[in-house]
Amino acid sequence: MNLKGILILAVLLTTVKSAILISANLLKPKLKYNLILISVDTLRPDHMGIYGYPKNTTPNIDTPNFSVII
């Protein structure tokens, strides 16, 4: 095989390999995460129901169906 044939074969194999990798990546399901960042400078942990404060000062954060990482 001459140099031109080797180069054509290399380009062809690279193209086929790239197409396979791209199509495999497109078929994977993408996981999407929802992220909400709440920044409050006047909210103290000792006045939040989730930390044991007896008054209902943060009802939306304290609801059982609201899953958060604190």
PEJO-V167012 format. One record per backbone hydrogen bond with DSSP energy under -0.5 kcal/mol. NH is the residue of the N-H (numbers start at 0). CO is the residue of the C=O. Records with the same first field share a line. If there is no record, write none. Layout:
# PEJO-V167012
NH = CO ; CO
This chain:
# PEJO-V167012
5 = 1
6 = 2
7 = 3
8 = 4
9 = 5
10 = 6
11 = 7
12 = 8
13 = 9
14 = 10
15 = 11
16 = 12
17 = 13
18 = 14
19 = 15
20 = 16
21 = 17
22 = 18
23 = 19
24 = 20
25 = 21
26 = 22
27 = 23 ; 24
31 = 29
32 = 30
34 = 32
37 = 35
38 = 36
39 = 37
43 = 41
46 = 43
47 = 44
50 = 47
51 = 48
52 = 47
56 = 54
61 = 57
62 = 58
65 = 62
66 = 64
67 = 65
69 = 67
